[in-house]
Amino acid sequence: MMNNRTWDHTAPGAVVLPSGRVVLGRALSKPRPLQRDPELGIYLSFRPPRDTPWDSRWIQWADFWIPSSRPDAYASLTEAWKRSAAERVEVACRGGIGRTGTALAVLAVLDGIEPRAAIKYIRENYHPRAVETPWQRRWVTRLPEGAGGASC
C-alpha cells in the first residue's frame, strides 16, 4: 500500500520495485536531488557516515567489495525493504553505482525477483553499471529468492 510518504517514482535515482515500493538510490558525493528528507537512510561506506536527523543504518562496505558483514547488511536491507512500503527510504554510497546498485539488487530480490534477474532489473531501472564487480554479482546471485536467509 503506497502513500504520500513515499518517493515520487519519477524522481532522479528512484527505483520502482515490482511491488510498487519506491526506493531512492544516490551518490553521497552529490547533493540529494529531492527537497524531502528520507525517513530511513541506508549508507554504504567503509567509515561511518555523518549523523543524520532521520533514522539511518550504516553498512560497513569498502568500495568495489561486498559488505564486511553480509548477515548484518542483509538484515538492514530487509528492514529497508519492509519500511519502503510506507516510508521514504534512500540507499547511498560515495559514487552511487556499485555498492548502491548491489544493495538495490538485494532489495529487488527481497521484492520477489530471481537473483540474476534482479541485477538486470537494477541495471535497466537505476544505472547500467550497477553491481560493478564479480563478487558483488556473486553475492546477489547467491541470495535466496524472496525474504529470509540471515546466512547471506
C-alpha positions in Angstrom: 0.0 0.0 0.0 1.7 3.2 -1.2 1.0 6.6 0.4 2.2 10.2 0.0 5.1 9.5 2.4 7.0 7.5 -0.3 9.2 9.0 -3.0 7.9 10.2 -6.3 8.6 7.4 -8.8 9.8 9.9 -11.4 12.5 11.4 -9.1 16.1 11.1 -10.2 17.5 7.9 -8.7 14.1 6.5 -7.8 13.7 2.8 -8.4 10.2 1.3 -8.6 10.3 -2.3 -7.4 7.7 -4.8 -8.9 5.6 -4.5 -5.7 5.3 -0.7 -6.3 7.7 0.2 -3.5 9.9 3.2 -4.5 13.5 3.4 -3.1 15.9 6.2 -3.8 19.4 5.3 -4.8 22.0 8.1 -4.9 25.6 9.2 -4.6 26.7 10.7 -1.3 29.2 12.8 -3.2 26.4 14.7 -4.8 23.6 16.7 -3.2 20.3 15.0 -2.6 18.1 15.6 -5.7 14.9 16.0 -3.7 13.9 18.5 -1.1 12.3 15.9 1.1 14.4 14.0 3.6 14.3 10.2 3.8 12.7 8.6 6.8 15.4 5.8 6.6 18.8 6.1 5.1 21.0 3.1 4.4 24.6 4.3 4.0 27.2 2.0 2.4 30.7 3.1 3.3 34.0 2.0 4.8 33.7 4.6 7.6 30.6 5.7 9.4 28.7 8.5 7.7 27.8 11.8 9.3 24.9 11.8 11.7 21.5 12.5 10.1 18.3 13.9 11.5 16.5 10.9 10.2 16.8 7.2 11.1 19.8 5.6 9.4 21.8 2.4 9.2 25.5 2.1 8.4 26.7 -0.9 6.5 30.4 -1.2 6.6 31.3 -1.7 2.9 34.6 -0.9 1.1 34.3 0.5 -2.4 34.2 -2.3 -5.1 33.7 -5.0 -2.5 30.8 -6.6 -0.6 29.7 -5.8 3.0 32.0 -6.6 5.8 29.2 -8.4 7.5 26.8 -9.9 4.9 24.2 -11.1 7.6 24.1 -7.6 9.1 23.9 -6.0 5.7 21.1 -8.3 4.7 19.2 -7.5 8.0 19.5 -3.8 7.3 18.4 -4.1 3.7 15.5 -6.3 4.8 14.4 -3.6 7.2 14.8 -1.0 4.4 12.6 -3.2 2.0 9.9 -3.6 4.7 9.8 0.1 5.5 9.9 1.2 1.9 6.2 0.1 1.6 5.2 3.2 3.6 8.2 5.3 4.1 10.9 7.2 2.1 14.0 5.0 2.1 17.2 6.0 0.4 20.3 3.9 -0.2 23.6 5.6 -0.9 27.3 5.2 -1.3 30.0 7.6 -2.3 29.6 7.1 -6.1 26.0 5.8 -6.1 26.7 2.9 -8.6 28.4 -0.2 -7.4 27.5 -0.6 -3.7 24.2 1.3 -4.1 23.3 -0.8 -7.1 24.2 -4.0 -5.3 22.0 -3.0 -2.3 19.2 -2.1 -4.7 19.5 -5.5 -6.4 19.2 -7.1 -2.9 16.0 -5.1 -2.4 14.8 -6.4 -5.8 15.4 -10.0 -4.7 13.5 -9.3 -1.4 10.7 -8.0 -3.6 10.5 -11.3 -5.4 12.8 -11.0 -8.4 15.0 -14.0 -9.1 18.6 -13.0 -8.1 20.2 -13.0 -11.6 17.2 -11.1 -13.0 17.4 -8.6 -10.1 20.8 -7.4 -11.4 19.5 -6.9 -14.8 16.4 -5.1 -13.4 18.5 -2.7 -11.4 20.8 -2.0 -14.4 17.8 -1.2 -16.5 15.9 0.8 -13.9 18.7 2.5 -12.0 22.1 2.6 -13.6 23.6 0.5 -16.4 26.9 -0.2 -14.4 25.1 -1.0 -11.1 26.5 -4.1 -9.3 30.0 -3.4 -10.7 32.2 -6.3 -9.6 32.2 -10.1 -9.9 32.0 -10.5 -6.1 29.1 -8.1 -5.9 27.3 -10.1 -8.6 28.1 -13.3 -6.8 26.7 -12.1 -3.5 23.4 -11.1 -5.1 23.1 -14.3 -7.1 23.6 -16.4 -4.0 20.8 -14.8 -2.1 17.7 -16.8 -1.5 14.7 -15.6 -3.7 12.2 -13.6 -1.7 12.8 -12.9 2.0 14.7 -14.7 4.8 18.2 -16.1 4.9 20.3 -14.4 7.6 23.1 -16.7 6.4 23.6 -14.4 3.4 
